[in-house]
Amino acid sequence: MRQGIARALSDDGAERGLHVVAETEQSDINAHLAALHSALLAEETLQSALDRVAAVSVRTLPGCDGAGVTLLEHEKVTTASATDKQVEDVDFEQYRTGEGPCLEAIRQGTSFIVESMVEDERWPAFGPRAAGKGILSSLSLPLRVKDRTLGALNLYSRKQLGFDSQDEKTATLFAAEASVALANAHAFDQVRAVAAQLEEGLKSSRVIGLAMGILVEREHCSEDEAFDMLRVISQNANVKLRDVAHQIVDATQGQSHPQ
C-alpha cells in the first residue's frame, strides 16, 4: 500500500511538474507576443514588421529553424521576408513548381502542417525539392485581411515532425499580428492614393481656372461660356480638358506647366 501511495504521490508530482513547465512556456509565449504587439505598433514600415514576426516565430517555436512571409500581389507570389537564404530557396521551389503548403494556405485560407517532406504525398514535385534543401517539415498559415487572403507565414524545420497542433495555435497568434501589419499597410496605401488623386484634381482645377480666365479676358465672355469653349475643344480634338487648358495657358504665358 505504501508503494501505491508513493507511486501516486510521484505521479502527482510529475503531473504538477509538467503543469509548471506548460505554464512557463505559455508565459514565455505571452511575453513574446506582447513584445511583438508593442513593437508592431511602433513600426514605420511593413517590411520591418514582417521581419520581426518571422524572427519572433523562430525564437519562440522550438522546432522552427527558419521563417518567412509570402505575399500575393497582382496574382503573383513573392517572399517579402525571410530569416535566411534557406527559407528563400524553399519558397522558390514552391513558386517554381506551383505547389506546396504555402501556396495552398493562400488558396484555401487555412493552415497546413507537413510532418515529413519525404513522406507527404500531397505535393510530389515540391516535397523532395524541399527535403533536398534540408527542410523536412513545415507549417504555413494564411495572412487574412478582411475577407481576403493576401499571403502566408511559413515556418520551416530541419527535422521531421517539427510542428504540432500547439505550435499551430501559437503561430496563429503571430500570423494575426502580421495580418494587422499588412492591413495597416494596405490602408495607408489607399489613403496615399486618394491623396494623390486629390492633389492631381487640385492641379487640374487650377490650370482650368487659369485657362478660363484667359478666355474670359480674350473673348470677352462669361466664365460659363469660357468653360463651354474648353469643353467643345476637348471633345472635338479628343483631348483631355486639362490638357487643352494647359495648351492655352502655355501659349499665353510662354512657359510650361507640370502635367
FIDOLUM-865444 format. One line per 5 residues: number of its first residue (from 0); their letters; for each residue x, y, z of C-alpha. Coordinates in steps of 0.001 Angstrom, whole numbers, plus 500000, padded with zeros to 6 digits. Layout:
N
NUM = A = X,Y,Z  ...
END
This chain:
259
0 = MRQGI = 500000,500000,500000  502901,502316,500794  504289,501633,497365  500918,502532,495844  500800,505761,497830
5 = ARALS = 504388,506575,496884  503656,505908,493212  500528,508083,493387  502493,510890,495012  505226,510508,492408
10 = DDGAE = 502724,510609,489544  501020,513615,491091  504358,515402,491426  505237,514643,487818  501878,515991,486694
15 = RGLHV = 502407,519171,488709  505880,519467,487211  504507,519201,483683  501857,521761,484558  504522,524182,485797
20 = VAETE = 506536,523661,482602  503441,524282,480477  502661,527462,482415  506259,528643,481981  506161,528002,478237
25 = QSDIN = 502836,529815,477917  504239,532713,479939  507206,532925,477547  504872,532862,474547  502707,535593,476055
30 = AHLAA = 505806,537695,476719  506991,537277,473113  503523,538089,471822  503207,541203,473991  506646,542409,472902
35 = LHSAL = 505786,541730,469267  502490,543597,469525  504148,546611,471147  506907,546639,468545  504498,546415,465618
40 = LAEET = 502541,549393,466926  505731,551430,466615  506894,550021,463281  507206,552502,460415  507310,550045,457521
45 = LQSAL = 505581,546828,456531  508982,545259,455817  510289,545741,459335  507013,544420,460783  507121,541229,458719
50 = DRVAA = 510809,540748,459516  510030,540987,463216  507177,538448,463005  509436,535955,461223  512254,536428,463740
55 = VSVRT = 509946,536047,466761  508489,532847,465282  511959,531288,465117  512812,532368,468672  509524,531173,470147
60 = LPGCD = 508805,527817,468496  511368,525115,469424  511073,523231,466129  511276,526300,463901  514658,526740,462200
65 = GAGVT = 513590,529382,459680  510592,531544,458866  509352,533847,456158  506353,535676,454778  504951,535208,451289
70 = LLEHE = 502722,537936,449865  500251,537726,446994  500158,540852,444821  498612,541120,441377  498216,537320,441223
75 = KVTTA = 501960,536863,441827  503587,535452,444964  506882,536751,446326  508881,536241,449514  508560,539549,451339
80 = SATDK = 510569,538476,454390  512892,535574,455239  515139,534832,458190  517760,533174,455972  518545,532066,452412
85 = QVEDV = 517331,528521,453068  513828,529910,453586  514069,531847,450329  515255,528742,448474  512405,526555,449754
90 = DFEQY = 509865,529284,449000  511223,529499,445467  510716,525764,444983  507038,526239,445771  506728,529135,443337
95 = RTGEG = 508611,527205,440646  506563,524011,440971  503294,525843,441590  502505,523633,444586  503191,523405,448295
100 = PCLEA = 501738,524219,451734  502399,527947,451443  500500,528275,448170  497714,526043,449454  497382,528139,452628
105 = IRQGT = 496873,531202,450428  494456,529459,448064  492291,527880,450743  492752,530368,453574  493635,527686,456119
110 = SFIVE = 496753,526318,457835  498813,523377,456563  501265,521219,458532  503734,518982,456725  505085,516385,459138
115 = SMVED = 507535,514901,456638  508555,516366,453310  509846,512925,452340  506634,511024,453077  503923,513613,452365
120 = ERWPA = 502265,512803,449026  500154,515957,448626  502851,517879,446734  505052,515310,444959  507042,517905,442999
125 = FGPRA = 507737,520214,445939  508344,517773,448822  511540,516140,447522  512948,519538,446495  512331,520941,449981
130 = AGKGI = 513988,517897,451544  516902,518388,449161  517272,521902,450558  517429,520493,454102  513851,521247,455176
135 = LSSLS = 511954,518179,456406  508734,519657,457851  506804,522913,457774  503846,524931,458993  502122,527508,456761
140 = LPLRV = 499419,529877,457995  497294,532272,455919  497503,536038,456381  493975,537375,456052  492843,540980,455644
145 = KDRTL = 489076,541240,455992  487735,538521,453703  490861,538140,451550  493988,536029,451986  496962,538169,450978
150 = GALNL = 499831,535944,451981  501158,533275,454325  503504,532935,457285  505829,529998,456562  507710,528155,459289
155 = YSRKQ = 510336,525560,458370  512101,522840,460371  515217,520818,459558  513755,517754,461243  510621,515730,460696
160 = LGFDS = 507614,516355,462976  508934,519828,463694  505477,521250,464430  502351,520075,466214  498851,521423,466881
165 = QDEKT = 500068,523511,469831  502698,525135,467629  499942,525896,465134  497889,527641,467840  500884,529730,468879
170 = ATLFA = 501873,530561,465305  498292,531625,464582  498799,534483,467052  501934,535607,465197  500141,535330,461850
175 = AEASV = 497379,537540,463239  499948,540228,464099  501404,540014,460593  497892,540324,459153  497316,543505,461168
180 = ALANA = 500561,544997,459851  499529,544027,456324  496086,545560,456756  497591,548790,458068  499967,548967,455100
185 = HAFDQ = 497127,548497,452628  495037,551141,454395  497958,553562,454228  498445,552854,450510  494771,553566,449869
190 = VRAVA = 494929,556855,451762  498089,557834,449866  496412,557019,446525  493367,559117,447393  495624,561995,448467
195 = AQLEE = 497495,561797,445159  494203,561884,443245  493029,564905,445225  496322,566687,444586  496062,565946,440878
200 = GLKSS = 492483,567182,440899  493538,570443,442518  496262,570940,439906  493783,570303,437101  491245,572684,438613
205 = RVIGL = 493897,575377,438951  495064,575231,435335  491478,575008,434036  490656,578098,436068  493637,579924,434561
210 = AMGIL = 492596,578947,431032  489032,580097,431678  490350,583435,432941  492399,583859,429761  489371,583101,427570
215 = VEREH = 487121,585462,429556  489600,588283,429036  490422,587442,425422  486927,586579,424167  485024,588956,426452
220 = CSEDE = 482734,586170,427582  481370,584797,430858  483036,582016,432872  480319,579558,431828  480909,580405,428169
225 = AFDML = 484673,580046,428649  484205,576608,430172  481930,575582,427273  484684,576644,424858  487191,574433,426645
230 = RVISQ = 484746,571514,426663  483996,571831,422929  487705,571997,422039  488329,568960,424270  485574,566920,422616
235 = NANVK = 486448,567901,419037  490174,567250,419476  489618,564169,421675  491978,565650,424238  491513,565841,427989
240 = LRDVA = 490071,569110,429254  493086,569601,431493  495483,569236,428540  493503,571768,426491  493732,574181,429408
245 = HQIVD = 497492,573607,429643  497909,574421,425947  496001,577698,426282  497936,578724,429410  501282,577729,427867
250 = ATQGQ = 500569,579621,424659  499560,582718,426592  502254,582769,429264  505008,581300,427098  506073,578762,429754
255 = SHPQ = 505441,575126,430536  503396,573813,433406  503649,570432,435178  501498,567734,433644
END
